[in-house]
Amino acid sequence: MEISFNSLGTDTYLVKLNGALNARSAEDTKQIFRDLADKGAKQVVVDLSGVPFIDSSGLAALVSGLKTYGGNAENLRLAAPQSQARLLFELTMFDRVFQIFDTVIEAQNNK
């Protein structure tokens, strides 16, 4: 899993994930969310376009990120999930917990 991030403004960041979000990468993902919160991030957009697979550990990492940012879905937005991830969110009903957008641009502009 490759994880990168960049600032979108004063307290908003874009986190780009590339690779499977699973038990191996979940802790690194949670750590990035914590590190950005320590830098003053209030909102994070997570670009999932490069994530072909998410398992329960990966889903837990996203939920942990949501909690890191106060549990408000507006503060941790998911963008561009591939078909497996989208299906996972629907089957687990986490599509009702997270704000999920088709593109990163939509996630950034929908405030």
BAKE-179566 format. One record per atom (N, C-alpha, C, O): residue in one letter; atom name; y, z, x. Coordinates in steps of 0.05 Angstrom, whole numbers, plus 5000, padded with zeros to 4 digits. Atoms other than C-alpha are relative to their C-alpha. Layout:
<palums>
{palum "A"; "CA"; {Y; Z; X}};
...
</palums>
This chain:
<palums>
{palum "M"; "N"; {4976; 5000; 5017}};
{palum "M"; "CA"; {5000; 5000; 5000}};
{palum "M"; "C"; {5025; 5000; 5018}};
{palum "M"; "O"; {5027; 5016; 5036}};
{palum "E"; "N"; {4974; 5001; 4987}};
{palum "E"; "CA"; {5068; 4981; 5025}};
{palum "E"; "C"; {5021; 5010; 4980}};
{palum "E"; "O"; {5021; 5001; 4957}};
{palum "I"; "N"; {4979; 4989; 5017}};
{palum "I"; "CA"; {5127; 5020; 4997}};
{palum "I"; "C"; {5027; 4996; 5014}};
{palum "I"; "O"; {5030; 5004; 5037}};
{palum "S"; "N"; {4972; 5003; 4989}};
{palum "S"; "CA"; {5200; 5001; 5007}};
{palum "S"; "C"; {5019; 5008; 4978}};
{palum "S"; "O"; {5013; 5009; 4955}};
{palum "F"; "N"; {4979; 4993; 5020}};
{palum "F"; "CA"; {5264; 5022; 4974}};
{palum "F"; "C"; {5027; 4992; 5010}};
{palum "F"; "O"; {5031; 4989; 5034}};
{palum "N"; "N"; {4972; 5005; 4993}};
{palum "N"; "CA"; {5337; 5005; 4973}};
{palum "N"; "C"; {5018; 5011; 4978}};
{palum "N"; "O"; {5010; 5013; 4955}};
{palum "S"; "N"; {4980; 4989; 5018}};
{palum "S"; "CA"; {5399; 5033; 4941}};
{palum "S"; "C"; {5011; 4979; 4981}};
{palum "S"; "O"; {5017; 4957; 4990}};
{palum "L"; "N"; {4987; 5018; 5020}};
{palum "L"; "CA"; {5426; 5001; 4877}};
{palum "L"; "C"; {5027; 5010; 4992}};
{palum "L"; "O"; {5041; 4998; 4976}};
{palum "G"; "N"; {4974; 4987; 5007}};
{palum "G"; "CA"; {5487; 5046; 4874}};
{palum "G"; "C"; {5000; 5028; 5011}};
{palum "G"; "O"; {4983; 5036; 5027}};
{palum "T"; "N"; {4996; 4973; 4990}};
{palum "T"; "CA"; {5510; 5116; 4885}};
{palum "T"; "C"; {4975; 5018; 4998}};
{palum "T"; "O"; {4967; 5031; 5018}};
{palum "D"; "N"; {5023; 4982; 5003}};
{palum "D"; "CA"; {5449; 5152; 4857}};
{palum "D"; "C"; {4976; 4985; 4987}};
{palum "D"; "O"; {4959; 4998; 4974}};
{palum "T"; "N"; {5021; 5016; 5012}};
{palum "T"; "CA"; {5402; 5095; 4836}};
{palum "T"; "C"; {4986; 4984; 5022}};
{palum "T"; "O"; {4999; 4973; 5040}};
{palum "Y"; "N"; {5015; 5014; 4979}};
{palum "Y"; "CA"; {5346; 5065; 4878}};
{palum "Y"; "C"; {4979; 4982; 4987}};
{palum "Y"; "O"; {4970; 4987; 4964}};
{palum "L"; "N"; {5022; 5018; 5007}};
{palum "L"; "CA"; {5296; 5008; 4872}};
{palum "L"; "C"; {4977; 5006; 5019}};
{palum "L"; "O"; {4980; 5004; 5044}};
{palum "V"; "N"; {5024; 4996; 4983}};
{palum "V"; "CA"; {5226; 5025; 4897}};
{palum "V"; "C"; {4981; 4977; 4995}};
{palum "V"; "O"; {4974; 4972; 4972}};
{palum "K"; "N"; {5018; 5023; 5003}};
{palum "K"; "CA"; {5181; 4965; 4910}};
{palum "K"; "C"; {4973; 5008; 5011}};
{palum "K"; "O"; {4970; 5017; 5034}};
{palum "L"; "N"; {5027; 4994; 4992}};
{palum "L"; "CA"; {5106; 4977; 4912}};
{palum "L"; "C"; {4985; 4974; 5003}};
{palum "L"; "O"; {4987; 4956; 4987}};
{palum "N"; "N"; {5017; 5023; 4995}};
{palum "N"; "CA"; {5058; 4926; 4942}};
{palum "N"; "C"; {4972; 5009; 5007}};
{palum "N"; "O"; {4968; 5022; 5028}};
{palum "G"; "N"; {5028; 4992; 4995}};
{palum "G"; "CA"; {4983; 4937; 4937}};
{palum "G"; "C"; {4991; 5017; 4977}};
{palum "G"; "O"; {5006; 5023; 4958}};
{palum "A"; "N"; {5012; 4983; 5021}};
{palum "A"; "CA"; {4937; 4979; 4894}};
{palum "A"; "C"; {5012; 5028; 5000}};
{palum "A"; "O"; {5016; 5040; 5020}};
{palum "L"; "N"; {4990; 4973; 5004}};
{palum "L"; "CA"; {4966; 5043; 4866}};
{palum "L"; "C"; {4976; 5017; 4991}};
{palum "L"; "O"; {4969; 5018; 4968}};
{palum "N"; "N"; {5025; 4986; 5006}};
{palum "N"; "CA"; {4904; 5087; 4871}};
{palum "N"; "C"; {5000; 5026; 5016}};
{palum "N"; "O"; {5021; 5036; 5025}};
{palum "A"; "N"; {5002; 4974; 4987}};
{palum "A"; "CA"; {4879; 5152; 4902}};
{palum "A"; "C"; {5010; 4999; 5029}};
{palum "A"; "O"; {5021; 5019; 5038}};
{palum "R"; "N"; {4991; 5002; 4972}};
{palum "R"; "CA"; {4895; 5127; 4972}};
{palum "R"; "C"; {5030; 4999; 5003}};
{palum "R"; "O"; {5042; 5009; 5022}};
{palum "S"; "N"; {4971; 5004; 4998}};
{palum "S"; "CA"; {4967; 5109; 4957}};
{palum "S"; "C"; {5017; 5019; 4982}};
{palum "S"; "O"; {5041; 5019; 4984}};
{palum "A"; "N"; {4986; 4984; 5019}};
{palum "A"; "CA"; {4985; 5159; 4903}};
{palum "A"; "C"; {5018; 5021; 5013}};
{palum "A"; "O"; {5041; 5025; 5005}};
{palum "E"; "N"; {4984; 4979; 4987}};
{palum "E"; "CA"; {5008; 5215; 4949}};
{palum "E"; "C"; {5025; 4989; 5014}};
{palum "E"; "O"; {5046; 5001; 5014}};
{palum "D"; "N"; {4977; 5012; 4987}};
{palum "D"; "CA"; {5053; 5168; 4989}};
{palum "D"; "C"; {5021; 4992; 4979}};
{palum "D"; "O"; {5045; 4995; 4984}};
{palum "T"; "N"; {4981; 5007; 5021}};
{palum "T"; "CA"; {5084; 5144; 4924}};
{palum "T"; "C"; {5015; 5024; 4990}};
{palum "T"; "O"; {5039; 5024; 4986}};
{palum "K"; "N"; {4987; 4975; 5009}};
{palum "K"; "CA"; {5097; 5215; 4900}};
{palum "K"; "C"; {5020; 5010; 5021}};
{palum "K"; "O"; {5041; 5020; 5014}};
{palum "Q"; "N"; {4982; 4991; 4979}};
{palum "Q"; "CA"; {5128; 5231; 4968}};
{palum "Q"; "C"; {5026; 4984; 5001}};
{palum "Q"; "O"; {5047; 4995; 5005}};
{palum "I"; "N"; {4976; 5017; 5001}};
{palum "I"; "CA"; {5176; 5172; 4963}};
{palum "I"; "C"; {5018; 5010; 4977}};
{palum "I"; "O"; {5043; 5012; 4981}};
{palum "F"; "N"; {4984; 4990; 5022}};
{palum "F"; "CA"; {5199; 5198; 4895}};
{palum "F"; "C"; {5014; 5026; 5007}};
{palum "F"; "O"; {5038; 5029; 5002}};
{palum "R"; "N"; {4989; 4975; 4992}};
{palum "R"; "CA"; {5210; 5267; 4924}};
{palum "R"; "C"; {5022; 4996; 5021}};
{palum "R"; "O"; {5044; 5008; 5020}};
{palum "D"; "N"; {4981; 5006; 4979}};
{palum "D"; "CA"; {5246; 5239; 4986}};
{palum "D"; "C"; {5026; 4989; 4988}};
{palum "D"; "O"; {5048; 4997; 4996}};
{palum "L"; "N"; {4977; 5012; 5012}};
{palum "L"; "CA"; {5293; 5198; 4943}};
{palum "L"; "C"; {5016; 5021; 4983}};
{palum "L"; "O"; {5041; 5021; 4983}};
{palum "A"; "N"; {4986; 4978; 5015}};
{palum "A"; "CA"; {5308; 5258; 4898}};
{palum "A"; "C"; {5015; 5018; 5019}};
{palum "A"; "O"; {5038; 5026; 5013}};
{palum "D"; "N"; {4986; 4984; 4980}};
{palum "D"; "CA"; {5326; 5297; 4961}};
{palum "D"; "C"; {5025; 4985; 5010}};
{palum "D"; "O"; {5044; 4998; 5019}};
{palum "K"; "N"; {4977; 5016; 4992}};
{palum "K"; "CA"; {5374; 5240; 4979}};
{palum "K"; "C"; {5021; 4999; 4978}};
{palum "K"; "O"; {5043; 4988; 4983}};
{palum "G"; "N"; {4981; 5000; 5022}};
{palum "G"; "CA"; {5408; 5250; 4912}};
{palum "G"; "C"; {4995; 4980; 4978}};
{palum "G"; "O"; {5012; 4976; 4961}};
{palum "A"; "N"; {5006; 5019; 5021}};
{palum "A"; "CA"; {5374; 5197; 4870}};
{palum "A"; "C"; {4997; 5014; 4973}};
{palum "A"; "O"; {4985; 5034; 4970}};
{palum "K"; "N"; {5002; 4990; 5028}};
{palum "K"; "CA"; {5382; 5208; 4795}};
{palum "K"; "C"; {4984; 4980; 4983}};
{palum "K"; "O"; {4972; 4988; 4963}};
{palum "Q"; "N"; {5015; 5020; 5014}};
{palum "Q"; "CA"; {5351; 5142; 4773}};
{palum "Q"; "C"; {4985; 4983; 5020}};
{palum "Q"; "O"; {4995; 4977; 5041}};
{palum "V"; "N"; {5017; 5017; 4983}};
{palum "V"; "CA"; {5295; 5100; 4802}};
{palum "V"; "C"; {4988; 4978; 4982}};
{palum "V"; "O"; {4978; 4983; 4961}};
{palum "V"; "N"; {5014; 5022; 5012}};
{palum "V"; "CA"; {5270; 5031; 4782}};
{palum "V"; "C"; {4976; 4994; 5018}};
{palum "V"; "O"; {4980; 4990; 5042}};
{palum "V"; "N"; {5024; 5006; 4984}};
{palum "V"; "CA"; {5198; 5019; 4805}};
{palum "V"; "C"; {4991; 4972; 4994}};
{palum "V"; "O"; {4983; 4965; 4971}};
{palum "D"; "N"; {5009; 5028; 5002}};
{palum "D"; "CA"; {5181; 4946; 4817}};
{palum "D"; "C"; {4970; 4999; 5004}};
{palum "D"; "O"; {4960; 5004; 5027}};
{palum "L"; "N"; {5029; 5001; 4999}};
{palum "L"; "CA"; {5107; 4938; 4801}};
{palum "L"; "C"; {4990; 4972; 5002}};
{palum "L"; "O"; {4965; 4967; 4999}};
{palum "S"; "N"; {5009; 5028; 5000}};
{palum "S"; "CA"; {5105; 4862; 4809}};
{palum "S"; "C"; {4979; 4995; 5022}};
{palum "S"; "O"; {4963; 4976; 5020}};
{palum "G"; "N"; {5020; 5004; 4978}};
{palum "G"; "CA"; {5064; 4870; 4874}};
{palum "G"; "C"; {4976; 5019; 4998}};
{palum "G"; "O"; {4962; 5022; 5017}};
{palum "V"; "N"; {5022; 4981; 5004}};
{palum "V"; "CA"; {5014; 4920; 4844}};
{palum "V"; "C"; {4979; 4988; 4982}};
{palum "V"; "O"; {4983; 4987; 4957}};
{palum "P"; "N"; {5020; 5013; 5017}};
{palum "P"; "CA"; {4951; 4885; 4820}};
{palum "P"; "C"; {4982; 5020; 4985}};
{palum "P"; "O"; {4969; 5013; 4966}};
{palum "F"; "N"; {5019; 4981; 5011}};
{palum "F"; "CA"; {4914; 4950; 4803}};
{palum "F"; "C"; {5012; 5028; 5001}};
{palum "F"; "O"; {5023; 5036; 5021}};
{palum "I"; "N"; {4992; 4972; 5001}};
{palum "I"; "CA"; {4932; 5021; 4781}};
{palum "I"; "C"; {4976; 5015; 4988}};
{palum "I"; "O"; {4965; 5008; 4967}};
{palum "D"; "N"; {5021; 4983; 5011}};
{palum "D"; "CA"; {4879; 5075; 4771}};
{palum "D"; "C"; {5013; 5026; 4990}};
{palum "D"; "O"; {5037; 5029; 4990}};
{palum "S"; "N"; {4989; 4975; 5011}};
{palum "S"; "CA"; {4886; 5145; 4742}};
{palum "S"; "C"; {5017; 5016; 5020}};
{palum "S"; "O"; {5036; 5029; 5012}};
{palum "S"; "N"; {4983; 4986; 4980}};
{palum "S"; "CA"; {4912; 5174; 4808}};
{palum "S"; "C"; {5027; 4987; 5002}};
{palum "S"; "O"; {5047; 5000; 5006}};
{palum "G"; "N"; {4975; 5014; 4999}};
{palum "G"; "CA"; {4965; 5120; 4810}};
{palum "G"; "C"; {5017; 5006; 4976}};
{palum "G"; "O"; {5042; 5010; 4978}};
{palum "L"; "N"; {4985; 4992; 5024}};
{palum "L"; "CA"; {4984; 5135; 4738}};
{palum "L"; "C"; {5011; 5028; 5002}};
{palum "L"; "O"; {5034; 5033; 4994}};
{palum "A"; "N"; {4990; 4973; 4996}};
{palum "A"; "CA"; {4989; 5208; 4756}};
{palum "A"; "C"; {5024; 5001; 5019}};
{palum "A"; "O"; {5042; 5017; 5016}};
{palum "A"; "N"; {4978; 5002; 4981}};
{palum "A"; "CA"; {5035; 5190; 4814}};
{palum "A"; "C"; {5026; 4992; 4985}};
{palum "A"; "O"; {5047; 5003; 4991}};
{palum "L"; "N"; {4976; 5009; 5016}};
{palum "L"; "CA"; {5082; 5154; 4765}};
{palum "L"; "C"; {5010; 5023; 4982}};
{palum "L"; "O"; {5034; 5027; 4979}};
{palum "V"; "N"; {4993; 4977; 5017}};
{palum "V"; "CA"; {5080; 5214; 4718}};
{palum "V"; "C"; {5014; 5021; 5016}};
{palum "V"; "O"; {5033; 5034; 5008}};
{palum "S"; "N"; {4987; 4981; 4982}};
{palum "S"; "CA"; {5097; 5259; 4777}};
{palum "S"; "C"; {5028; 4991; 5006}};
{palum "S"; "O"; {5046; 5008; 5006}};
{palum "G"; "N"; {4973; 5011; 4996}};
{palum "G"; "CA"; {5156; 5214; 4792}};
{palum "G"; "C"; {5018; 5005; 4976}};
{palum "G"; "O"; {5041; 5012; 4980}};
{palum "L"; "N"; {4985; 4996; 5025}};
{palum "L"; "CA"; {5178; 5219; 4720}};
{palum "L"; "C"; {5009; 5029; 4999}};
{palum "L"; "O"; {5032; 5035; 4992}};
{palum "K"; "N"; {4993; 4971; 5000}};
{palum "K"; "CA"; {5177; 5295; 4725}};
{palum "K"; "C"; {5020; 5007; 5022}};
{palum "K"; "O"; {5038; 5023; 5018}};
{palum "T"; "N"; {4981; 4995; 4978}};
{palum "T"; "CA"; {5214; 5293; 4792}};
{palum "T"; "C"; {5028; 4994; 4991}};
{palum "T"; "O"; {5047; 5007; 4999}};
{palum "Y"; "N"; {4974; 5008; 5009}};
{palum "Y"; "CA"; {5271; 5259; 4756}};
{palum "Y"; "C"; {5006; 5011; 4972}};
{palum "Y"; "O"; {5020; 4998; 4956}};
{palum "G"; "N"; {4992; 4985; 5024}};
{palum "G"; "CA"; {5275; 5308; 4698}};
{palum "G"; "C"; {4984; 4993; 4975}};
{palum "G"; "O"; {4990; 5004; 4954}};
{palum "G"; "N"; {5016; 5006; 5023}};
{palum "G"; "CA"; {5222; 5278; 4652}};
{palum "G"; "C"; {5012; 4981; 4981}};
{palum "G"; "O"; {5001; 4975; 4959}};
{palum "N"; "N"; {4986; 5019; 5018}};
{palum "N"; "CA"; {5271; 5229; 4622}};
{palum "N"; "C"; {4993; 4972; 5008}};
{palum "N"; "O"; {4997; 4964; 5031}};
{palum "A"; "N"; {5009; 5027; 4995}};
{palum "A"; "CA"; {5243; 5158; 4617}};
{palum "A"; "C"; {5023; 4982; 5010}};
{palum "A"; "O"; {5017; 4962; 5024}};
{palum "E"; "N"; {4978; 5016; 4991}};
{palum "E"; "CA"; {5312; 5130; 4630}};
{palum "E"; "C"; {5005; 5003; 5030}};
{palum "E"; "O"; {5017; 4986; 5043}};
{palum "N"; "N"; {4996; 4994; 4972}};
{palum "N"; "CA"; {5311; 5161; 4700}};
{palum "N"; "C"; {4979; 4988; 5018}};
{palum "N"; "O"; {4983; 4985; 5042}};
{palum "L"; "N"; {5021; 5014; 4984}};
{palum "L"; "CA"; {5245; 5128; 4723}};
{palum "L"; "C"; {4990; 4977; 4983}};
{palum "L"; "O"; {4975; 4981; 4964}};
{palum "R"; "N"; {5006; 5024; 5015}};
{palum "R"; "CA"; {5239; 5058; 4697}};
{palum "R"; "C"; {4980; 4983; 5015}};
{palum "R"; "O"; {4981; 4980; 5039}};
{palum "L"; "N"; {5021; 5017; 4988}};
{palum "L"; "CA"; {5179; 5012; 4709}};
{palum "L"; "C"; {5007; 4971; 4994}};
{palum "L"; "O"; {5015; 4965; 4971}};
{palum "A"; "N"; {4992; 5028; 5003}};
{palum "A"; "CA"; {5191; 4938; 4720}};
{palum "A"; "C"; {4977; 4982; 5009}};
{palum "A"; "O"; {4964; 4987; 5029}};
{palum "A"; "N"; {5017; 5022; 4992}};
{palum "A"; "CA"; {5148; 4876; 4722}};
{palum "A"; "C"; {4970; 5007; 5005}};
{palum "A"; "O"; {4959; 4998; 5025}};
{palum "P"; "N"; {5028; 4994; 4996}};
{palum "P"; "CA"; {5078; 4905; 4714}};
{palum "P"; "C"; {4982; 4976; 4996}};
{palum "P"; "O"; {4987; 4960; 4978}};
{palum "Q"; "N"; {5019; 5021; 5004}};
{palum "Q"; "CA"; {5020; 4858; 4723}};
{palum "Q"; "C"; {4982; 5006; 4976}};
{palum "Q"; "O"; {4984; 5028; 4965}};
{palum "S"; "N"; {5016; 4997; 5025}};
{palum "S"; "CA"; {4969; 4849; 4667}};
{palum "S"; "C"; {4982; 5025; 5000}};
{palum "S"; "O"; {4981; 5038; 4979}};
{palum "Q"; "N"; {5017; 4977; 5000}};
{palum "Q"; "CA"; {4921; 4904; 4688}};
{palum "Q"; "C"; {5016; 5026; 4996}};
{palum "Q"; "O"; {5008; 5043; 4981}};
{palum "A"; "N"; {4983; 4977; 5003}};
{palum "A"; "CA"; {4977; 4955; 4694}};
{palum "A"; "C"; {5011; 5002; 4972}};
{palum "A"; "O"; {5011; 5024; 4960}};
{palum "R"; "N"; {4990; 5000; 5027}};
{palum "R"; "CA"; {5007; 4935; 4628}};
{palum "R"; "C"; {4979; 5009; 4980}};
{palum "R"; "O"; {4984; 5025; 4962}};
{palum "L"; "N"; {5022; 4992; 5017}};
{palum "L"; "CA"; {4939; 4942; 4594}};
{palum "L"; "C"; {4995; 5030; 5003}};
{palum "L"; "O"; {4990; 5044; 4983}};
{palum "L"; "N"; {5005; 4972; 4996}};
{palum "L"; "CA"; {4929; 5010; 4626}};
{palum "L"; "C"; {5021; 5017; 4986}};
{palum "L"; "O"; {5014; 5037; 4973}};
{palum "F"; "N"; {4979; 4985; 5014}};
{palum "F"; "CA"; {4997; 5034; 4600}};
{palum "F"; "C"; {4996; 5000; 4970}};
{palum "F"; "O"; {5000; 5020; 4956}};
{palum "E"; "N"; {5004; 5002; 5029}};
{palum "E"; "CA"; {4980; 5009; 4530}};
{palum "E"; "C"; {4976; 5017; 4991}};
{palum "E"; "O"; {4977; 5031; 4971}};
{palum "L"; "N"; {5024; 4985; 5008}};
{palum "L"; "CA"; {4909; 5039; 4528}};
{palum "L"; "C"; {5004; 5030; 5002}};
{palum "L"; "O"; {4992; 5045; 4986}};
{palum "T"; "N"; {4995; 4971; 4997}};
{palum "T"; "CA"; {4933; 5107; 4552}};
{palum "T"; "C"; {5024; 5010; 4985}};
{palum "T"; "O"; {5030; 5033; 4984}};
{palum "M"; "N"; {4976; 4995; 5015}};
{palum "M"; "CA"; {4995; 5103; 4509}};
{palum "M"; "C"; {5023; 5009; 5017}};
{palum "M"; "O"; {5043; 5021; 5007}};
{palum "F"; "N"; {4977; 4994; 4983}};
{palum "F"; "CA"; {5039; 5114; 4569}};
{palum "F"; "C"; {5022; 4980; 4997}};
{palum "F"; "O"; {5044; 4984; 5008}};
{palum "D"; "N"; {4978; 5018; 5006}};
{palum "D"; "CA"; {5078; 5054; 4546}};
{palum "D"; "C"; {5020; 5013; 4981}};
{palum "D"; "O"; {5042; 5003; 4977}};
{palum "R"; "N"; {4982; 4985; 5017}};
{palum "R"; "CA"; {5109; 5105; 4498}};
{palum "R"; "C"; {5014; 5022; 5016}};
{palum "R"; "O"; {5034; 5033; 5007}};
{palum "V"; "N"; {4988; 4979; 4983}};
{palum "V"; "CA"; {5125; 5153; 4555}};
{palum "V"; "C"; {5021; 4987; 5019}};
{palum "V"; "O"; {5042; 4999; 5023}};
{palum "F"; "N"; {4982; 5014; 4980}};
{palum "F"; "CA"; {5156; 5104; 4605}};
{palum "F"; "C"; {5016; 4978; 4986}};
{palum "F"; "O"; {5008; 4967; 4965}};
{palum "Q"; "N"; {4986; 5025; 5008}};
{palum "Q"; "CA"; {5209; 5051; 4595}};
{palum "Q"; "C"; {4989; 4979; 5019}};
{palum "Q"; "O"; {4991; 4981; 5043}};
{palum "I"; "N"; {5013; 5022; 4985}};
{palum "I"; "CA"; {5174; 4987; 4617}};
{palum "I"; "C"; {5015; 4974; 4994}};
{palum "I"; "O"; {5018; 4967; 4971}};
{palum "F"; "N"; {4985; 5025; 5003}};
{palum "F"; "CA"; {5213; 4923; 4629}};
{palum "F"; "C"; {4985; 4977; 5013}};
{palum "F"; "O"; {4970; 4981; 5032}};
{palum "D"; "N"; {5013; 5024; 4989}};
{palum "D"; "CA"; {5190; 4852; 4643}};
{palum "D"; "C"; {5009; 4993; 5028}};
{palum "D"; "O"; {4994; 4982; 5043}};
{palum "T"; "N"; {4988; 5007; 4974}};
{palum "T"; "CA"; {5236; 4844; 4703}};
{palum "T"; "C"; {5016; 5024; 5011}};
{palum "T"; "O"; {5024; 5042; 4997}};
{palum "V"; "N"; {4984; 4979; 4987}};
{palum "V"; "CA"; {5272; 4887; 4753}};
{palum "V"; "C"; {5029; 4998; 4990}};
{palum "V"; "O"; {5042; 5019; 4986}};
{palum "I"; "N"; {4972; 5004; 5010}};
{palum "I"; "CA"; {5339; 4857; 4729}};
{palum "I"; "C"; {5003; 5014; 4973}};
{palum "I"; "O"; {5023; 5028; 4969}};
{palum "E"; "N"; {4998; 4986; 5026}};
{palum "E"; "CA"; {5325; 4881; 4658}};
{palum "E"; "C"; {5000; 5030; 5003}};
{palum "E"; "O"; {5016; 5044; 4990}};
{palum "A"; "N"; {5001; 4971; 4996}};
{palum "A"; "CA"; {5307; 4950; 4683}};
{palum "A"; "C"; {5026; 5011; 5011}};
{palum "A"; "O"; {5035; 5033; 5004}};
{palum "Q"; "N"; {4975; 4992; 4988}};
{palum "Q"; "CA"; {5371; 4954; 4724}};
{palum "Q"; "C"; {5023; 4999; 4979}};
{palum "Q"; "O"; {5040; 5017; 4979}};
{palum "N"; "N"; {4977; 5005; 5018}};
{palum "N"; "CA"; {5417; 4929; 4668}};
{palum "N"; "C"; {4997; 5016; 4974}};
{palum "N"; "O"; {5017; 5018; 4959}};
{palum "N"; "N"; {5004; 4986; 5026}};
{palum "N"; "CA"; {5387; 4969; 4610}};
{palum "N"; "C"; {5006; 5029; 5002}};
{palum "N"; "O"; {4988; 5046; 5003}};
{palum "K"; "N"; {4993; 4971; 4997}};
{palum "K"; "CA"; {5425; 5034; 4617}};
{palum "K"; "C"; {5012; 5011; 4975}};
{palum "K"; "O"; {5019; 5034; 4974}};
</palums>
